[in-house]
């Protein structure tokens, strides 16, 4: 993994953790439009939604960089083992957790069906990522046959049109999960951009360096537009909306460029990146637990901001510790996924087997 992706993965992981923290804290405090503190968090909240597109980008960047053409044998088997099995394990775990809270076996069976067959819990994102692993198997044929500009423009139009149609015809306010979230068409532009960025990674880095001023201008403008549009109920709340696309890509490019200037990622950042999949899977569980324990004790005495940071720190730390402990078990990787390689391990692997297969420059 290139050093930029350690930083990006840790950042995306922490954004999702903070997203949950804000949402959890909001349920314990009365909403006040006159509170400057709550208004600041209200504007920050949408900006965290770039995390989901960033995970799509990171996933395909890594695959495209390692396998610019046809992946090696066992490509899908390893991902089934360490992504889909944890998806099933966590689906069962969260069904049992909900049943334990409600003390109802009927809840367990209904939640188990929803989690396994309908992606009815936060782990549904694994199903989206896996679609892109399948798409990568033949996407290089499309990329070789067409110019990148045409493919990127087509992917952008397909994603924007799909998300607009979904908002217009399928979205229902208050729905927790819906089938239209899952098709890859709702995330296609992030995948396509990541494919070219990973396949031509050096050229991508040079391109960002040459146009850093445009990125510096685009990011705040796109972010401000997204924050302005977000509360208008024009589109579904969350990252599955057409007005986030420009902001998400700008955030990805800006963070990639900033991370390029970091000579060596800090150990904590690398560790969070390594544990990110498990943190993502376990975070909602620990937020529920800490909310039950801490809300009565701390809410009367802490501001909204302090309580949010307490939840964020406690739940993220507990998730990291739990992932690390579960990895000590023989089957721990099948529960919360495999711990990723560290920075030095990745560097040594690259030196032993340099990247092959990609031509030096793409067609434009």
Sine and cosine of phi, psi and omega as CSV:
sin_phi,cos_phi,sin_psi,cos_psi,sin_omega,cos_omega
0.00,0.00,0.74,-0.68,0.06,-1.00
-0.93,0.37,0.45,-0.89,-0.13,-0.99
-0.86,0.51,-0.53,0.85,-0.02,-1.00
-0.87,0.50,-0.56,0.83,-0.09,-1.00
-0.97,0.26,-0.44,0.90,0.14,-0.99
-0.87,0.49,-0.72,0.70,-0.01,-1.00
-0.91,0.40,-0.71,0.71,-0.05,-1.00
-0.91,0.41,-0.66,0.75,-0.02,-1.00
-0.92,0.39,-0.67,0.74,0.04,-1.00
-0.90,0.44,-0.67,0.74,0.02,-1.00
-0.87,0.48,-0.74,0.68,-0.01,-1.00
-0.89,0.45,-0.65,0.76,0.03,-1.00
-0.87,0.49,-0.71,0.70,-0.02,-1.00
-0.94,0.34,-0.53,0.84,0.08,-1.00
-0.89,0.46,-0.70,0.72,0.02,-1.00
-0.91,0.41,-0.65,0.76,0.04,-1.00
-0.88,0.47,-0.67,0.74,0.03,-1.00
-0.93,0.38,-0.58,0.82,0.05,-1.00
-0.85,0.53,-0.73,0.68,0.03,-1.00
-0.91,0.42,-0.62,0.79,-0.02,-1.00
-0.89,0.46,-0.71,0.71,0.01,-1.00
-0.90,0.44,-0.71,0.70,0.01,-1.00
-0.88,0.47,-0.66,0.76,0.00,-1.00
-0.93,0.37,-0.70,0.72,0.00,-1.00
-0.90,0.43,-0.58,0.81,-0.04,-1.00
-0.87,0.49,-0.49,0.87,-0.02,-1.00
-0.95,0.30,-0.24,0.97,-0.04,-1.00
-0.97,-0.24,-0.10,0.99,-0.04,-1.00
-0.83,-0.55,0.68,-0.73,0.07,-1.00
-0.91,0.40,0.70,-0.71,0.01,-1.00
-0.96,0.29,0.77,-0.64,0.01,-1.00
-0.76,-0.65,0.87,-0.50,0.00,-1.00
-0.96,0.29,-0.22,0.98,-0.01,-1.00
-1.00,-0.05,-0.04,1.00,-0.02,-1.00
-1.00,0.04,0.91,-0.41,0.04,-1.00
-0.87,0.49,-0.63,0.78,0.00,-1.00
-0.86,0.51,-0.75,0.66,-0.02,-1.00
-0.93,0.37,-0.54,0.84,0.03,-1.00
-0.91,0.42,-0.62,0.78,0.03,-1.00
-0.89,0.46,-0.72,0.70,0.03,-1.00
-0.91,0.42,-0.56,0.83,0.02,-1.00
-0.88,0.47,-0.61,0.80,0.02,-1.00
-0.98,0.18,-0.52,0.86,0.03,-1.00
-0.94,0.34,-0.59,0.81,-0.12,-0.99
-0.78,0.63,-0.78,0.62,-0.01,-1.00
-0.90,0.44,-0.51,0.86,-0.05,-1.00
-0.91,0.42,-0.38,0.92,0.01,-1.00
-0.96,0.28,-0.23,0.97,-0.11,-0.99
-0.96,0.28,-0.09,1.00,0.10,-1.00
-0.93,0.35,-0.17,0.99,-0.08,-1.00
-0.90,0.43,-0.68,0.73,-0.03,-1.00
-0.90,0.43,-0.76,0.65,0.11,-0.99
-0.85,0.53,-0.56,0.83,-0.01,-1.00
-0.91,0.41,-0.61,0.79,0.04,-1.00
-0.91,0.40,-0.62,0.78,0.09,-1.00
-0.87,0.50,-0.73,0.68,-0.02,-1.00
-0.87,0.49,-0.75,0.67,-0.03,-1.00
-0.87,0.49,-0.71,0.70,-0.04,-1.00
-0.86,0.51,-0.75,0.66,-0.03,-1.00
-0.97,0.24,-0.54,0.84,0.07,-1.00
-0.83,0.55,-0.73,0.69,-0.01,-1.00
-0.89,0.45,-0.69,0.72,-0.02,-1.00
-0.92,0.39,-0.71,0.70,-0.03,-1.00
-0.91,0.40,-0.56,0.83,0.01,-1.00
-0.94,0.34,-0.64,0.77,-0.02,-1.00
-0.99,0.17,-0.60,0.80,-0.06,-1.00
-0.75,-0.66,0.97,0.24,-0.05,-1.00
-0.90,0.43,-0.38,0.93,0.03,-1.00
-0.89,-0.45,-0.91,-0.41,-0.04,-1.00
-1.00,0.02,0.81,-0.59,0.03,-1.00
-0.90,0.43,0.38,-0.92,-0.01,-1.00
-0.96,0.28,0.22,-0.97,0.01,-1.00
-0.89,0.46,0.66,-0.75,-0.02,-1.00
1.00,-0.01,0.02,1.00,-0.03,-1.00
-0.83,0.56,-0.77,0.64,-0.04,-1.00
-0.97,0.23,-0.54,0.84,-0.03,-1.00
-0.88,0.48,-0.71,0.70,0.01,-1.00
-0.89,0.45,-0.60,0.80,-0.01,-1.00
-0.97,0.25,-0.53,0.85,0.14,-0.99
-0.89,0.45,-0.65,0.76,-0.08,-1.00
-0.92,0.38,-0.70,0.71,-0.16,-0.99
-0.96,-0.27,0.06,1.00,0.09,-1.00
-0.83,-0.56,-0.77,0.64,-0.07,-1.00
-0.96,0.27,-0.60,0.80,0.05,-1.00
-0.91,0.41,-0.71,0.71,0.13,-0.99
-0.86,0.50,-0.57,0.82,0.07,-1.00
-0.86,0.52,-0.72,0.70,0.03,-1.00
-0.91,0.41,-0.70,0.71,-0.01,-1.00
-0.86,0.51,-0.72,0.69,-0.01,-1.00
-0.95,0.32,-0.52,0.85,0.08,-1.00
-0.88,0.47,-0.67,0.75,0.05,-1.00
-0.92,0.38,-0.69,0.72,-0.03,-1.00
-0.87,0.50,-0.73,0.68,-0.05,-1.00
-0.95,0.31,-0.49,0.87,0.11,-0.99
-0.91,0.41,-0.68,0.73,0.03,-1.00
-0.92,0.40,-0.60,0.80,0.01,-1.00
-0.89,0.46,-0.73,0.68,0.03,-1.00
-0.90,0.43,-0.62,0.78,0.02,-1.00
-0.92,0.40,-0.60,0.80,0.03,-1.00
-0.91,0.41,-0.62,0.78,0.03,-1.00
-0.92,0.40,-0.69,0.73,-0.05,-1.00
-1.00,0.03,-0.21,0.98,-0.02,-1.00
0.83,0.56,0.76,0.65,-0.05,-1.00
-0.64,-0.77,0.82,-0.57,0.06,-1.00
-0.94,0.34,-0.52,0.86,0.04,-1.00
-0.89,0.46,-0.62,0.78,0.05,-1.00
-0.88,0.48,-0.65,0.76,0.00,-1.00
-0.88,0.48,-0.74,0.67,-0.04,-1.00
-0.91,0.41,-0.66,0.75,-0.02,-1.00
-0.94,0.34,-0.65,0.76,0.02,-1.00
-0.94,0.35,-0.58,0.81,0.02,-1.00
-0.89,0.45,-0.70,0.71,0.05,-1.00
-0.88,0.47,-0.70,0.71,-0.01,-1.00
-0.90,0.44,-0.71,0.71,-0.04,-1.00
-0.92,0.39,-0.69,0.73,-0.09,-1.00
-0.97,0.24,-0.73,0.69,-0.17,-0.99
-0.99,-0.12,-0.43,0.90,-0.07,-1.00
-0.92,-0.40,-0.02,1.00,-0.06,-1.00
0.88,0.47,0.63,0.78,-0.15,-0.99
-0.99,0.12,0.52,0.85,0.14,-0.99
-0.54,-0.84,0.06,-1.00,-0.15,-0.99
-0.89,0.46,-0.30,0.95,0.03,-1.00
-0.94,0.35,-0.06,1.00,0.01,-1.00
-0.83,0.56,-0.40,0.92,-0.04,-1.00
-0.89,0.45,-0.44,0.90,0.07,-1.00
-0.87,0.49,-0.62,0.79,0.01,-1.00
-0.90,0.43,-0.57,0.82,0.03,-1.00
-0.93,0.36,-0.73,0.69,0.01,-1.00
-0.86,0.52,-0.66,0.75,-0.06,-1.00
-0.92,0.38,-0.53,0.85,0.09,-1.00
-0.86,0.52,-0.61,0.79,-0.02,-1.00
-0.96,0.27,-0.47,0.88,0.14,-0.99
-0.89,0.46,-0.66,0.75,0.03,-1.00
-0.93,0.38,-0.67,0.74,-0.01,-1.00
-0.90,0.44,-0.56,0.83,-0.03,-1.00
-0.89,0.45,-0.45,0.90,-0.06,-1.00
-0.85,0.52,-0.51,0.86,-0.01,-1.00
-0.80,-0.59,0.04,1.00,-0.05,-1.00
-0.90,0.43,-0.51,0.86,-0.03,-1.00
-0.88,0.48,-0.44,0.90,0.04,-1.00
-0.93,0.38,-0.64,0.77,0.06,-1.00
-0.92,0.39,-0.69,0.72,-0.03,-1.00
-0.90,0.44,-0.60,0.80,-0.01,-1.00
-0.96,0.29,-0.43,0.90,-0.08,-1.00
-1.00,0.04,-0.32,0.95,-0.09,-1.00
-0.78,-0.63,0.35,-0.94,0.08,-1.00
-0.95,0.30,0.58,-0.81,0.00,-1.00
-0.81,0.58,-0.62,0.78,-0.02,-1.00
-0.87,0.49,-0.66,0.75,-0.01,-1.00
-0.93,0.37,-0.69,0.72,-0.02,-1.00
-0.91,0.42,-0.70,0.72,0.00,-1.00
-0.90,0.44,-0.69,0.72,0.02,-1.00
-0.89,0.45,-0.67,0.74,0.03,-1.00
-0.89,0.45,-0.68,0.73,0.01,-1.00
-0.90,0.44,-0.65,0.76,0.02,-1.00
-0.89,0.46,-0.72,0.69,-0.02,-1.00
-0.91,0.41,-0.64,0.77,0.01,-1.00
-0.89,0.45,-0.72,0.69,-0.02,-1.00
-0.91,0.41,-0.73,0.68,-0.03,-1.00
-0.88,0.47,-0.68,0.73,0.00,-1.00
-0.91,0.42,-0.68,0.74,0.00,-1.00
-0.88,0.47,-0.73,0.69,-0.03,-1.00
-0.92,0.39,-0.57,0.82,0.05,-1.00
-0.92,0.39,-0.70,0.72,0.03,-1.00
-0.89,0.46,-0.65,0.76,0.02,-1.00
-0.88,0.47,-0.69,0.73,0.01,-1.00
-0.92,0.40,-0.56,0.83,-0.07,-1.00
-0.98,0.20,-0.60,0.80,-0.19,-0.98
-0.88,-0.48,-0.43,0.90,-0.14,-0.99
-0.91,-0.41,-0.34,0.94,-0.07,-1.00
-0.96,0.28,0.71,-0.70,0.09,-1.00
-0.81,-0.59,0.83,-0.56,-0.02,-1.00
-0.83,0.56,0.67,-0.74,0.06,-1.00
1.00,0.00,-0.14,0.99,-0.02,-1.00
-0.95,0.32,0.71,-0.71,-0.02,-1.00
-0.99,0.15,-0.69,0.73,0.01,-1.00
-0.62,-0.78,0.52,-0.86,-0.02,-1.00
-0.51,-0.86,0.50,-0.87,-0.06,-1.00
-0.88,0.48,-0.51,0.86,-0.09,-1.00
-0.95,0.33,-0.17,0.98,0.07,-1.00
-0.94,0.35,-0.47,0.88,-0.28,-0.96
-1.00,0.07,-0.59,0.81,-0.05,-1.00
-0.85,0.53,0.62,-0.79,-0.06,-1.00
-0.89,0.46,-0.32,0.95,-0.02,-1.00
-0.87,0.49,-0.43,0.90,0.01,-1.00
-0.98,0.20,-0.06,1.00,-0.05,-1.00
-0.69,-0.72,0.20,0.98,-0.23,-0.97
-0.89,0.46,-0.62,0.79,-0.06,-1.00
-0.91,0.42,-0.62,0.78,0.03,-1.00
-0.89,0.46,-0.68,0.73,0.03,-1.00
-0.88,0.48,-0.72,0.69,-0.06,-1.00
-0.91,0.42,-0.70,0.72,0.04,-1.00
-0.88,0.48,-0.65,0.76,0.00,-1.00
-0.93,0.38,-0.57,0.82,0.02,-1.00
-0.87,0.50,-0.76,0.65,-0.01,-1.00
-0.94,0.34,-0.61,0.79,0.01,-1.00
-0.90,0.43,-0.63,0.77,0.01,-1.00
-0.97,0.25,-0.63,0.78,-0.01,-1.00
-0.93,0.36,-0.61,0.79,0.00,-1.00
-0.88,-0.47,0.85,0.53,-0.18,-0.98
-0.90,0.44,-0.64,0.77,0.00,-1.00
-0.92,0.39,-0.67,0.74,0.04,-1.00
-0.91,0.41,-0.58,0.81,0.03,-1.00
-0.89,0.45,-0.70,0.71,0.03,-1.00
-0.89,0.46,-0.66,0.75,0.02,-1.00
-0.91,0.41,-0.62,0.79,0.02,-1.00
-0.88,0.47,-0.70,0.72,0.03,-1.00
-0.90,0.43,-0.64,0.77,0.00,-1.00
-0.90,0.43,-0.60,0.80,0.00,-1.00
-0.94,0.33,-0.53,0.85,-0.12,-0.99
-0.92,-0.40,0.52,0.86,-0.06,-1.00
-0.89,0.45,-0.50,0.86,0.01,-1.00
-0.91,0.42,-0.63,0.77,0.04,-1.00
-0.91,0.42,-0.63,0.77,0.03,-1.00
-0.91,0.42,-0.67,0.74,0.00,-1.00
-0.89,0.45,-0.50,0.87,0.04,-1.00
-0.99,0.13,-0.67,0.74,-0.08,-1.00
-0.92,0.39,-0.66,0.75,-0.10,-0.99
-0.86,0.52,-0.81,0.59,-0.01,-1.00
-0.91,0.41,-0.56,0.83,0.01,-1.00
-0.92,0.38,-0.75,0.66,0.00,-1.00
-0.90,0.43,-0.63,0.77,0.03,-1.00
-0.90,0.44,-0.68,0.73,0.00,-1.00
-0.91,0.42,-0.65,0.76,0.04,-1.00
-0.89,0.45,-0.66,0.75,-0.01,-1.00
-0.91,0.41,-0.69,0.72,0.02,-1.00
-0.89,0.45,-0.60,0.80,0.01,-1.00
-0.92,0.38,-0.65,0.76,-0.04,-1.00
-0.99,0.17,-0.42,0.91,-0.17,-0.99
-0.83,0.56,-0.73,0.68,-0.07,-1.00
-0.99,0.16,0.04,1.00,-0.09,-1.00
-0.99,0.15,-0.05,1.00,0.02,-1.00
0.87,0.50,0.46,0.89,0.09,-1.00
-0.97,0.26,-0.51,0.86,-0.04,-1.00
-0.70,-0.71,0.22,-0.98,0.03,-1.00
-0.88,0.48,0.54,-0.84,0.11,-0.99
-0.93,0.37,0.63,-0.78,-0.02,-1.00
0.88,-0.48,-0.21,-0.98,-0.10,-1.00
-1.00,-0.05,0.03,1.00,-0.04,-1.00
-0.99,-0.16,0.94,0.35,-0.06,-1.00
-0.48,-0.88,0.54,-0.84,-0.11,-0.99
-0.94,0.34,-0.43,0.90,-0.08,-1.00
-0.98,0.19,-0.02,1.00,0.04,-1.00
-1.00,-0.05,-0.25,0.97,-0.19,-0.98
-0.86,0.51,-0.77,0.63,-0.04,-1.00
-0.90,0.43,-0.70,0.72,0.02,-1.00
-0.88,0.48,-0.70,0.71,-0.03,-1.00
-0.88,0.47,-0.70,0.71,0.01,-1.00
-0.91,0.41,-0.64,0.77,0.04,-1.00
-0.89,0.46,-0.66,0.75,0.02,-1.00
-0.91,0.42,-0.65,0.76,0.03,-1.00
-0.88,0.47,-0.75,0.66,-0.01,-1.00
-0.90,0.43,-0.67,0.75,-0.01,-1.00
-0.90,0.43,-0.71,0.70,-0.02,-1.00
-0.93,0.37,-0.62,0.79,0.06,-1.00
-0.86,0.51,-0.69,0.72,-0.02,-1.00
-0.92,0.39,-0.68,0.74,0.03,-1.00
-0.89,0.45,-0.69,0.73,-0.02,-1.00
-0.91,0.41,-0.43,0.90,0.05,-1.00
-0.87,0.48,-0.52,0.85,-0.05,-1.00
-0.98,0.18,-0.18,0.98,0.01,-1.00
-1.00,0.08,0.88,-0.48,-0.07,-1.00
-0.92,0.40,-0.67,0.74,-0.05,-1.00
-0.56,-0.83,0.87,-0.49,-0.02,-1.00
-0.87,0.49,0.66,-0.75,0.07,-1.00
-0.84,0.55,0.49,-0.87,-0.07,-1.00
-0.86,0.50,-0.61,0.79,0.00,-1.00
-0.90,0.44,-0.66,0.75,0.03,-1.00
-0.89,0.46,-0.69,0.72,0.02,-1.00
-0.88,0.47,-0.66,0.75,-0.04,-1.00
-0.92,0.39,-0.69,0.72,0.05,-1.00
-0.87,0.49,-0.66,0.75,0.04,-1.00
-0.87,0.49,-0.69,0.73,0.00,-1.00
-0.89,0.46,-0.59,0.81,-0.07,-1.00
-1.00,-0.09,0.05,1.00,-0.22,-0.97
-0.85,0.52,-0.64,0.77,-0.03,-1.00
-0.90,0.43,-0.71,0.70,0.03,-1.00
-0.91,0.41,-0.62,0.78,0.06,-1.00
-0.87,0.49,-0.70,0.71,0.01,-1.00
-0.86,0.51,-0.67,0.75,-0.05,-1.00
-0.94,0.33,-0.59,0.80,-0.13,-0.99
-1.00,-0.09,-0.32,0.95,-0.10,-0.99
-0.80,0.60,-0.75,0.66,-0.02,-1.00
-0.86,0.51,-0.57,0.82,0.04,-1.00
-0.88,0.47,-0.75,0.66,-0.04,-1.00
-0.94,0.33,-0.52,0.86,0.08,-1.00
-0.89,0.45,-0.68,0.74,0.04,-1.00
-0.88,0.47,-0.68,0.73,-0.03,-1.00
-0.91,0.42,-0.76,0.65,-0.04,-1.00
-0.93,0.38,-0.52,0.86,0.06,-1.00
-0.89,0.46,-0.68,0.73,0.01,-1.00
-0.89,0.47,-0.64,0.77,-0.09,-1.00
-0.99,0.16,-0.66,0.75,-0.20,-0.98
-1.00,-0.10,-0.41,0.91,-0.14,-0.99
-0.87,0.50,-0.71,0.70,0.00,-1.00
-0.93,0.36,-0.51,0.86,-0.04,-1.00
-0.99,0.15,-0.65,0.76,-0.19,-0.98
-0.96,-0.27,-0.52,0.85,-0.09,-1.00
-0.83,0.55,-0.66,0.75,0.00,-1.00
-0.92,0.40,-0.27,0.96,-0.15,-0.99
-0.90,-0.43,-0.25,0.97,-0.07,-1.00
-0.90,-0.43,0.49,-0.87,0.13,-0.99
-0.94,0.33,0.23,-0.97,0.02,-1.00
-0.85,0.53,-0.68,0.74,-0.05,-1.00
-0.90,0.43,-0.74,0.67,-0.02,-1.00
-0.89,0.46,-0.67,0.74,0.01,-1.00
-0.90,0.44,-0.63,0.78,0.04,-1.00
-0.88,0.47,-0.70,0.71,0.00,-1.00
-0.93,0.38,-0.58,0.82,0.06,-1.00
-0.89,0.45,-0.73,0.68,0.03,-1.00
-0.87,0.48,-0.70,0.71,-0.01,-1.00
-0.87,0.50,-0.76,0.65,-0.02,-1.00
-0.92,0.40,-0.70,0.72,-0.05,-1.00
-0.92,0.39,-0.72,0.69,-0.07,-1.00
-0.94,0.33,-0.65,0.76,0.01,-1.00
-0.93,0.38,-0.68,0.73,0.02,-1.00
-0.90,0.44,-0.68,0.73,0.01,-1.00
-0.90,0.44,-0.63,0.78,0.03,-1.00
-0.90,0.44,-0.69,0.72,0.01,-1.00
-0.89,0.46,-0.70,0.72,0.01,-1.00
-0.90,0.44,-0.68,0.73,-0.01,-1.00
-0.89,0.46,-0.67,0.74,0.03,-1.00
-0.89,0.46,-0.71,0.71,-0.01,-1.00
-0.88,0.48,-0.67,0.74,0.00,-1.00
-0.94,0.35,-0.66,0.75,0.00,-1.00
-0.90,0.43,-0.50,0.87,0.04,-1.00
-0.92,0.39,-0.30,0.95,0.05,-1.00
-0.97,0.25,-0.30,0.95,0.01,-1.00
-0.99,0.16,0.47,-0.88,-0.02,-1.00
-0.84,0.54,-0.58,0.82,-0.04,-1.00
-0.94,-0.34,0.31,0.95,-0.06,-1.00
-0.86,0.51,-0.57,0.82,-0.01,-1.00
-0.91,0.42,-0.38,0.93,0.01,-1.00
-1.00,0.03,-0.08,1.00,0.04,-1.00
-0.99,-0.14,-0.74,0.68,-0.08,-1.00
-0.80,-0.60,0.32,0.95,0.02,-1.00
0.99,0.13,0.14,-0.99,-0.06,-1.00
-1.00,-0.01,0.63,-0.78,0.09,-1.00
-0.94,0.35,0.74,-0.67,-0.01,-1.00
-0.94,0.33,0.24,-0.97,0.03,-1.00
-0.94,0.34,0.47,-0.89,0.08,-1.00
-0.99,0.16,0.10,-0.99,-0.07,-1.00
-0.89,0.46,-0.71,0.70,-0.03,-1.00
-0.92,0.39,-0.61,0.79,0.03,-1.00
-0.88,0.47,-0.66,0.75,0.01,-1.00
-0.91,0.41,-0.67,0.75,-0.01,-1.00
-0.90,0.45,-0.67,0.75,0.02,-1.00
-0.91,0.41,-0.63,0.78,0.01,-1.00
-0.91,0.42,-0.63,0.78,0.01,-1.00
-0.92,0.40,-0.60,0.80,0.02,-1.00
-0.93,0.36,-0.55,0.84,0.02,-1.00
-0.96,0.27,-0.60,0.80,-0.05,-1.00
-0.71,-0.71,1.00,0.07,-0.02,-1.00
-0.88,0.47,0.42,-0.91,-0.03,-1.00
-0.88,0.48,0.68,-0.73,0.01,-1.00
-0.76,-0.65,0.26,-0.97,0.24,-0.97
0.99,-0.16,-0.50,0.87,-0.09,-1.00
-1.00,-0.01,0.72,-0.70,0.10,-1.00
-0.91,0.41,0.29,-0.96,-0.12,-0.99
-0.93,0.37,-0.60,0.80,-0.06,-1.00
-0.69,-0.73,0.61,-0.79,0.06,-1.00
-0.99,0.16,0.34,-0.94,0.15,-0.99
-0.97,0.25,0.57,-0.82,-0.02,-1.00
-0.89,-0.46,0.00,0.00,0.00,0.00
